[in-house]
């Protein structure tokens, strides 16, 4: 039984503070998964989840642009421990995903564990106490939904009181960072002048301004990633009714059809929920089939092997054929990528390609040059194709009433703006940079930062599978090291520096032999080519590493209680071996041979199976009644 509790320390004194056994940073999918598994696996609920945003759901809470939806089938983008038979569609909208997260929190009774509108400013390791000192900053309602840049601007203009209402310093034995990668939206490009003179509205797709009226407005969308592919087709139509939409693209993504629902979208929406509720095992079977297909697809597309190169060419040919069937011929050249499929994240398309036939929508690769008070200037020249002649693409003015930035996130700035200071006053991000770039052992831990874990840290994203599954694997992995801390069997757990360095070297070396190094420009990389985003192997391999920890890669400082338990466990193993040898010796002395022992075992197994079959028959009869 875990005795750790949330409590006040030195409660009567001026230096009183609140102690939390576990602090979870982030209320998205990873934070929810960690909280649920602490309760399910350990029966432990003495933790808090802090998030700067005003709601539960992480990136799905904050992204509210038109058409926001999951491009991975929902049955695979949900928790294995809380499968949902009630998805209204195969690729549900963001609002429904948030509702699902809320239902999971209700099911596991953890809703009261969230403290929202609360930013964690700093985590600092106190060596003499072997605890984390955590600085919490309570926010004025709604301020947490703004980006860090927007909050900083408000502080500069109106003072800190306009953003922060209170600061509290607490302490924790364990800190788990579940800060996602898609947190801080990229701002306006510094090298493009004139935005300060623009008289219209400008905002990022991840901070959608619902007060803007698009009716009869000219809209410029900067970017052609997954978000823009979902929102652009909606803007010319009701309820938005934009007059025109000009989409600026640097280079084309590979666009593939979204994974088809069994029977088609309409049939699945009518029948899927009923089937998922009433057919035992269907959810699990469908989830496994999608997973298996994704893993097979990884081996066909991502490694630089003769097998993958062959299948990549076949796949690319099919995708180009699909594109040319759907989009107008004038876009064929600029929609034909010059890099291998998979180098950038693919767009799983339902509407974007067809929307390019809409006369209200224009796609161009002419670069953004500057902004005027009523529009943008693009050109001269074009960023794609590479052989585009400048004189064929003269400078021109595109009218704009609204500019939407769909240019992605600062994905290479891990943990930003959270500051983590470990042993010897070492900053976590600074240590990563000294070693070449963002990194962590199995994406979860860095040496010098005891009892600090990351879920969905560097090199854990997947270009082919479900990030929710990857997060679950990391949650289960970290519980191996959190459990002895909470049971007072260990004081600290910390990965060894040589293990972290070797692991990172393996990841970076493996990534060089994949399609991610085929020459594209991607948010997976930093400017100097360091890939801190994706995992270079299959998710089966990642599951294996998470399921079977390499204990020799960790320094664990055990308590006397922990040492005593280890000695008892070791003694029991030795005793078991001795008893097994003694039993074999006595069997041999009694005259029984291998065939006799096999017969006994067969009898025991057959009897057990018969009892299980009778039990299963009885259960089915009760259910039928």
NORKAJO-V958784 format. One line per field, one symbol per residue. phi: phi as a letter, one per 20 degrees, with the letter a starting at -180 (. if undefined). psi: psi as a letter, one per 20 degrees, with the letter a starting at -180 (. if undefined). A space follows every 50 residues. Layout:
BEGIN
phi: ???
psi: ???
END
This chain:
BEGIN
phi: .eefbfbedlgeefefbeddgcdddodegfffffffffffedmdcebcdd bffebepmfffeecfgngbeedggfddcffebfdedgfbfcffgffffff gfffffgelcgfeecelceeebccfdffdlceedeecfdfgnffeeffff ffffffecnfffdddaccdccbfccdedffeddeffefgfedeoffefee ecbeffcfefefeegldedddepceffffeegfeffdfeelffbcddece bfefdcffgffgnngfffffdggffffddgnfgffffffffffffffgfe defedgfffffffffffffffffffdefffegffddfdcffofdffeeec cfgfffefffdcdbdfffdaddfcrcddnfnbebffefegfecfgbddfb dcddecencffedfmgefdcddgmmeeffffgffeprgaaflmcbcfncf ldcddmeglcfcebcefffffgffgffffgdfgfffemebebcbffffff ffffffffffffdcffdeoedbffdefenfedddeecfffffggffecfe ffecedeeegffffffffffffffffffffffffffffffnfdfffffff fffffffffffffffffffffffff
psi: ppipqprpplhirhkqrpppgpppopkaggggggghhhgghikpjmrqop phrjrpichhghokrpjprpjpphhikrphimqoijpirhnqrhhhgghg ghhghggjljhiiporkopohqpppoghilrpppopoqqpphhiirrhgg ghggghhirhiigphqppprqqgppookprhmgoqpapphiorihiipia qprqhimpniipoipkqppppoqlagghhhhghhhirqjglqgqoopppg qqrppqqqppqpiqggghhhhghgghhiopigggggggggghhgghhghi hhqmqhghhghgggggghhhggghhgqqhiiggijoqkrqpigrpqooph hgghiiipiipppqjpqpgrpahjaqpqaraqiprhjpphiimqpqpoqp hpppolkbrmiinqipjpppobqjkppghggghhjhrprqokjhqqqjmq kpqpplaqliqpjiaphgggggghghghhhhhghghjkiqgqppqqghgg gggghgghghhikriikjjrpqihqrhjjpojgqpjarhggggghhhnqn hijqoooqrhghgggggggghhgghggghgggghghgghiipahhggggg ggggghgghgghggggggghgggh.
END
